[in-house]
Amino acid sequence: MRGAVTFLIHDYMIATVNQDRNFQLSTEPMADETIALVGLSWSDGTYMLEAPEGQTIWVNGRKVQKAELRHGDMIEFGEKGPMSRYRLCSTNRSLFRWTIGDVIGDSLAYMRSSRKPVGSRASRAVLDVLRRCAIETTLLFRISVILSLLALSGVGYLQYQSSQYLKVRLAEETMRVEGVIATIAQTQQTSLKGDDLRLLREELNLQLTTNTERLAELERRSGAAVHVIARSLRSVAFIQGGYGLRQATTNKLLRYIAGPEGKPLITAFGQPMLSPDGNGDPFEFQFSGTGFLLTGGKSIVTNRHVVQPWENNEVMKNFVARGYTPEMLKMVVYLPNSDVAYDTLIDRISDQADLAILQISSVPEGIMGLSIANEQPEAGDEVILMGYPTGLRSLLAQAGAEFIKSLEKEGEPSFWSVAARLASLGKIQPLASRGIVGHVAPESIVYDAETTHGGSGGPVLDYKGHVVAINTAILPEFGGSNLGVPAAKLRKLLEQE
């Protein structure tokens, strides 16, 4: 069947012939160039292309005067083009609606046959593919491309949103992990390890650390101070506790994730892995502090931040924001010269001052408790501060090298077992320091008696042995000064129903 012949133009325009008779084909190469005439005739079932006298043509890169055309041949007219591809199509086919395969095939054929530099060929081929895809492909194809681009844009947008969400979640998770690490590090300062025992034992060989030596030094300075300390010593309580985190949505405690041997698995940060769905024990944020027994009852006075150690803790705020609630798991009280760990209940907490009152089940015989002073001290008065600064570390330092050596032999010490062991041997003893009152105000009393963390909640005594303040904070930037809650605030809390 005779058909329509179409020349596809790569450089400029060339005519399309829809008849099988002989004719002359005009080309329009470059602007302002001479128009060339090329002979095209039907012969023996195919078209013959013949260059006029004095003209040259190239077919598939070969210079010829006359050529029998085959479907797909590349024809270049003259030295400078234009260049076209010959196609023989059926008469019922749309001559200017091509498939993507046709378009790409034409450009590849152009790349193979063109005599232009490689860079020029490549750029023209790419531009031609884009142009023809936009205007010469079928309507269905173009609609499909548009829909595909819209779909890709939608997928890209969803990927971007997902990436942003993952970025936020990663930042939150990083903050959570860093928060856990910071809090674990803080609680590990309270707990003890084998190396801590060795360092404490070495320290004992270098400085005065026992309570007896401290009392002897105080006695040399002031006999009155020694009597106050001796009278008050058994009323100063060592508070030890641990709290956990409960997830509100599942009502589960944050627990260790234990391995096959029951030991906690460790993260890349070197910290135990924790989860509400963990299969190990609940994770404890351990703490210690000081309190004192009030005269005539079973009430232990301490700071609010001692019994609620998560208060004003930025790390805990992050946990609360993520749906966790701090929960006290265990809190006990030890009194000097008593081998009993007293379970405690929180009786009341002040919302006006850093104060809390605990209740214990019983009081050992011979302990009278401390009374509250009726008057505030004045600037320049001497006071005595008692407590357990640094918690277990100070108690171990007082216990002596032999006791520490015995703990080392038993292996890794436990936060709870060390205190119980100290109590069983009568080695729960507070430290005392003297200071001068520097400032007195209704809300606080400032003094320079030495203390540090762990001493919060300790009694500040005058030289009659009465409580004039409750130690609450240290101010190291002001020459080691400390803050105490005035005893009047405690009296007001006790009077509340």
Disulfide bonds with the S-S distance in Angstrom:
none
